[in-house]
Amino acid sequence: MTSSGGVITYAIGDVHGMGEPLVGLLRACMKDAATRASTPSFIFLGNVVDRGNDTAQVLDAIGGILQRFPSSRLIMGNHERMLLRLFEGEMTKAHYAWWMYNGGIKTLESYGIDDILAAYEDIRWEILEGHPGHLHLLRHAQSHYVEGKYCFVHAGIRPGISLVDQRVEDMMSIGDVFFESAEQFEKIIVHGHTRTWHLYPEVHDNRIALDTAAFNFGRLTALVVEQGEATRFLLTKPGYPMQVEEYPAEKFAVVLRSPLATSSAA
C-alpha cells in the first residue's frame, strides 16, 4: 500500500536513551513521509529514557517532534514514571535504588549530574533548571492511544478486561500474562517493553511487538501505519544507526508464539 497525501503514523519502540539510532530513524521516517507527500505523525511507545547515554538529548528531540507534528504522542512507560517521580518530588529511597539499578545512572549523567548520592531535591532542581520542558513533556505522556483498529501502549493490556477499565500500571509494566495470551482484544495492541527474542519486530494476530533492543544492539524499530493499516517496518541497522532497513509487515508475521521472549524492564 502506498500513501499519497494525508498522514502517515510511525510508532517507535523503546529508545532507552540511544540518541544516534533515534536520529537515524527519525530522519528515515521523515524522508519516507516526504516521498509519499504525506505528513508524519509519531507515537513514541515509552521507555525512551534510561540505560543509554543520551536521555536528556532524546527528550529534547521528542519534545521538538511533538511541537513540530502536533498529532504525535508520547506514551508513558515504566521508566518515564521513575523520572517523573523525581521531577515531581515524589522519589523515595526504594524507587531511587530501583531506578539507579535499571539505568537511571546514565540518565543523570546525560543531565550532567555526577553525584548520584546528592539529595533528590538538589538533583531535581539542577535538572529542571536546565530542562524545564521535560517535566511538561512527561506530565502529558499518555497511558495509551487509540487510532483506528490499533491501540498503542507501552507494555500491553490485561486480557479479559476492556480498554476503558485497564489499569495504568498494567499498561506500563505487564509481561507474560499479556504476550502469552491468544485473546482477540478490542484493538490490535502495538507495544514495546518486552524484547522480541530474535531482535526483529513481531506481528501476532492480536498484537505487534516493537522492542528490538535499541540499547543492547542498536536496532530501533518504527511501525508504519498508512491509510489505517500497518504496512511496513523501518529498522536501524546495528552498528550503523544512520542506515535504515525497510521490510513489509507480513515478513515478521508470527504463527507460533515463542517462549523465549525476555522482559526488558524487570
Stockholm file with secondary structure:
# STOCKHOLM 1.0

chainA/1-266         MTSSGGVITYAIGDVHGMGEPLVGLLRACMKDAATRASTPSFIFLGNVVDRGNDTAQVLDAIGGILQRFPSSRLIMGNHERMLLRLFEGEMTKAHYAWWMYNGGIKTLESYGIDDILAAYEDIRWEILEGHPGHLHLLRHAQSHYVEGKYCFVHAGIRPGISLVDQRVEDMMSIGDVFFESAEQFEKIIVHGHTRTWHLYPEVHDNRIALDTAAFNFGRLTALVVEQGEATRFLLTKPGYPMQVEEYPAEKFAVVLRSPLATSSAA
#=GR chainA/1-266 SS CCCCSSEEEEEECCCTTCHHHHHHHHHHHHHHHHHTTCEEEEEECSCCSSSSSCHHHHHHHHHHHHHHSTTCEEBCCHHHHHHHHHHTTCCCHHHHHHHIIIIIHHHHHHTTCCCTTSCHHHHHHHHHHHCHHHHHHHHTCBSEEEETTEEEESSCCCTTSCGGGCCHHHHHHCCHHHHTCCCCCSSEEEECSEECTTSSCEECSSEEECCCCHHHHCCCEEEEEETTEEEEEEEEETTEEEEEEEEEGGGGBCSSCCTTCEESCC
#=GC SS_cons         CCCCSSEEEEEECCCTTCHHHHHHHHHHHHHHHHHTTCEEEEEECSCCSSSSSCHHHHHHHHHHHHHHSTTCEEBCCHHHHHHHHHHTTCCCHHHHHHHIIIIIHHHHHHTTCCCTTSCHHHHHHHHHHHCHHHHHHHHTCBSEEEETTEEEESSCCCTTSCGGGCCHHHHHHCCHHHHTCCCCCSSEEEECSEECTTSSCEECSSEEECCCCHHHHCCCEEEEEETTEEEEEEEEETTEEEEEEEEEGGGGBCSSCCTTCEESCC
//
